[in-house]
Amino acid sequence: MDFDYDGRWFRAVSNSTSGEVGGDTLFSYRQEGNLVWATYSGGSIRLGHLVALMSENGELAMRYHHVNTAGLLQTGVCHSVPSVLPDGRYQLAESWQWTSGDLSAGTSLLEEIIP
């Protein structure tokens, strides 16, 4: 399947305890070719950005940074594996690790929302 992230919106449905993204965080994705990027905010995130390269199977190798509501600048890396839900929306299973702060790692699950 050819994945197209352009114009899609996502929200976290689960996250590890050391993660900062939650159900109130909204991601707005864009794409040109294999270059994918997004802005995100909400919940404990004031403003964040991610940039990724998409593989042929739609997986994303990304880097992200954001400023949280505590005023801290956080950075990390993430590998995102897409799947398609029965209703056609995308789901992203993510493995991530902070490159700042406590350097912990975790997993999260994002699902596409229809704004």
Contacts in CASP RR format, 6 or more apart in sequence:
PFRMAT RR
TARGET T0000
AUTHOR 0000-0000-0000
METHOD contacts of the structure
MODEL  1
MDFDYDGRWFRAVSNSTSGEVGGDTLFSYRQEGNLVWATYSGGSIRLGHL
VALMSENGELAMRYHHVNTAGLLQTGVCHSVPSVLPDGRYQLAESWQWTS
GDLSAGTSLLEEIIP
1 84 0 8 1.000
3 54 0 8 1.000
3 58 0 8 1.000
3 82 0 8 1.000
3 90 0 8 1.000
4 31 0 8 1.000
5 29 0 8 1.000
5 30 0 8 1.000
5 31 0 8 1.000
5 36 0 8 1.000
5 54 0 8 1.000
5 90 0 8 1.000
6 29 0 8 1.000
6 30 0 8 1.000
6 31 0 8 1.000
6 32 0 8 1.000
7 28 0 8 1.000
7 29 0 8 1.000
7 30 0 8 1.000
7 31 0 8 1.000
8 29 0 8 1.000
8 90 0 8 1.000
8 112 0 8 1.000
9 26 0 8 1.000
9 27 0 8 1.000
9 28 0 8 1.000
9 29 0 8 1.000
9 112 0 8 1.000
9 113 0 8 1.000
9 114 0 8 1.000
9 115 0 8 1.000
10 26 0 8 1.000
10 27 0 8 1.000
10 29 0 8 1.000
10 38 0 8 1.000
10 90 0 8 1.000
10 92 0 8 1.000
10 110 0 8 1.000
10 111 0 8 1.000
10 112 0 8 1.000
10 113 0 8 1.000
11 22 0 8 1.000
11 23 0 8 1.000
11 25 0 8 1.000
11 26 0 8 1.000
11 27 0 8 1.000
11 110 0 8 1.000
11 111 0 8 1.000
11 113 0 8 1.000
12 21 0 8 1.000
12 22 0 8 1.000
12 23 0 8 1.000
12 25 0 8 1.000
12 108 0 8 1.000
12 109 0 8 1.000
12 110 0 8 1.000
13 23 0 8 1.000
13 109 0 8 1.000
13 110 0 8 1.000
13 111 0 8 1.000
14 107 0 8 1.000
14 108 0 8 1.000
14 109 0 8 1.000
15 21 0 8 1.000
15 22 0 8 1.000
15 106 0 8 1.000
15 107 0 8 1.000
15 108 0 8 1.000
15 109 0 8 1.000
16 104 0 8 1.000
16 105 0 8 1.000
16 106 0 8 1.000
16 107 0 8 1.000
16 108 0 8 1.000
18 98 0 8 1.000
18 102 0 8 1.000
18 104 0 8 1.000
18 105 0 8 1.000
18 106 0 8 1.000
19 96 0 8 1.000
19 104 0 8 1.000
19 106 0 8 1.000
19 108 0 8 1.000
20 44 0 8 1.000
20 45 0 8 1.000
20 66 0 8 1.000
20 68 0 8 1.000
20 74 0 8 1.000
21 40 0 8 1.000
21 44 0 8 1.000
21 45 0 8 1.000
21 108 0 8 1.000
22 43 0 8 1.000
22 44 0 8 1.000
23 43 0 8 1.000
24 42 0 8 1.000
24 43 0 8 1.000
25 40 0 8 1.000
25 41 0 8 1.000
25 42 0 8 1.000
25 43 0 8 1.000
25 44 0 8 1.000
25 45 0 8 1.000
26 40 0 8 1.000
26 41 0 8 1.000
26 42 0 8 1.000
26 113 0 8 1.000
27 38 0 8 1.000
27 39 0 8 1.000
27 40 0 8 1.000
27 50 0 8 1.000
27 110 0 8 1.000
28 38 0 8 1.000
28 39 0 8 1.000
28 40 0 8 1.000
29 36 0 8 1.000
29 37 0 8 1.000
29 38 0 8 1.000
30 36 0 8 1.000
30 37 0 8 1.000
30 38 0 8 1.000
31 37 0 8 1.000
31 54 0 8 1.000
33 54 0 8 1.000
34 53 0 8 1.000
34 54 0 8 1.000
34 55 0 8 1.000
35 51 0 8 1.000
35 52 0 8 1.000
35 53 0 8 1.000
35 54 0 8 1.000
36 51 0 8 1.000
36 52 0 8 1.000
36 53 0 8 1.000
36 54 0 8 1.000
36 60 0 8 1.000
36 62 0 8 1.000
37 49 0 8 1.000
37 50 0 8 1.000
37 51 0 8 1.000
37 52 0 8 1.000
38 49 0 8 1.000
38 50 0 8 1.000
39 47 0 8 1.000
39 48 0 8 1.000
39 49 0 8 1.000
40 47 0 8 1.000
40 48 0 8 1.000
40 49 0 8 1.000
40 50 0 8 1.000
40 66 0 8 1.000
41 47 0 8 1.000
41 48 0 8 1.000
43 69 0 8 1.000
44 68 0 8 1.000
44 69 0 8 1.000
44 70 0 8 1.000
45 66 0 8 1.000
45 67 0 8 1.000
45 68 0 8 1.000
45 69 0 8 1.000
46 66 0 8 1.000
46 67 0 8 1.000
46 68 0 8 1.000
46 69 0 8 1.000
46 71 0 8 1.000
47 66 0 8 1.000
47 67 0 8 1.000
48 64 0 8 1.000
48 65 0 8 1.000
48 66 0 8 1.000
48 67 0 8 1.000
49 64 0 8 1.000
49 65 0 8 1.000
49 66 0 8 1.000
50 62 0 8 1.000
50 63 0 8 1.000
50 64 0 8 1.000
50 65 0 8 1.000
50 78 0 8 1.000
51 62 0 8 1.000
51 63 0 8 1.000
51 64 0 8 1.000
52 60 0 8 1.000
52 61 0 8 1.000
52 62 0 8 1.000
52 63 0 8 1.000
52 78 0 8 1.000
52 80 0 8 1.000
53 60 0 8 1.000
53 61 0 8 1.000
53 62 0 8 1.000
54 60 0 8 1.000
55 61 0 8 1.000
58 82 0 8 1.000
59 79 0 8 1.000
59 80 0 8 1.000
59 81 0 8 1.000
59 82 0 8 1.000
60 78 0 8 1.000
60 79 0 8 1.000
60 80 0 8 1.000
60 82 0 8 1.000
60 92 0 8 1.000
61 79 0 8 1.000
62 77 0 8 1.000
62 78 0 8 1.000
62 79 0 8 1.000
62 80 0 8 1.000
63 75 0 8 1.000
63 76 0 8 1.000
63 77 0 8 1.000
63 78 0 8 1.000
64 75 0 8 1.000
64 76 0 8 1.000
64 77 0 8 1.000
64 78 0 8 1.000
64 96 0 8 1.000
65 73 0 8 1.000
65 74 0 8 1.000
65 75 0 8 1.000
65 76 0 8 1.000
66 73 0 8 1.000
66 74 0 8 1.000
67 73 0 8 1.000
67 74 0 8 1.000
68 74 0 8 1.000
73 100 0 8 1.000
74 98 0 8 1.000
74 100 0 8 1.000
74 101 0 8 1.000
75 98 0 8 1.000
75 99 0 8 1.000
75 100 0 8 1.000
76 96 0 8 1.000
76 97 0 8 1.000
76 98 0 8 1.000
76 99 0 8 1.000
76 100 0 8 1.000
77 96 0 8 1.000
77 97 0 8 1.000
77 99 0 8 1.000
78 94 0 8 1.000
78 95 0 8 1.000
78 96 0 8 1.000
78 97 0 8 1.000
79 94 0 8 1.000
79 95 0 8 1.000
79 96 0 8 1.000
80 92 0 8 1.000
80 93 0 8 1.000
80 94 0 8 1.000
80 110 0 8 1.000
81 92 0 8 1.000
81 93 0 8 1.000
81 94 0 8 1.000
82 90 0 8 1.000
82 91 0 8 1.000
82 92 0 8 1.000
82 93 0 8 1.000
83 90 0 8 1.000
83 91 0 8 1.000
83 93 0 8 1.000
84 90 0 8 1.000
84 91 0 8 1.000
85 91 0 8 1.000
85 111 0 8 1.000
85 112 0 8 1.000
89 111 0 8 1.000
89 112 0 8 1.000
89 113 0 8 1.000
89 114 0 8 1.000
90 111 0 8 1.000
90 112 0 8 1.000
91 109 0 8 1.000
91 110 0 8 1.000
91 111 0 8 1.000
91 112 0 8 1.000
92 109 0 8 1.000
92 110 0 8 1.000
92 111 0 8 1.000
93 107 0 8 1.000
93 109 0 8 1.000
94 107 0 8 1.000
94 108 0 8 1.000
94 109 0 8 1.000
94 110 0 8 1.000
95 105 0 8 1.000
95 106 0 8 1.000
95 107 0 8 1.000
96 105 0 8 1.000
96 106 0 8 1.000
96 107 0 8 1.000
96 108 0 8 1.000
97 103 0 8 1.000
97 104 0 8 1.000
97 105 0 8 1.000
97 106 0 8 1.000
98 104 0 8 1.000
98 105 0 8 1.000
END
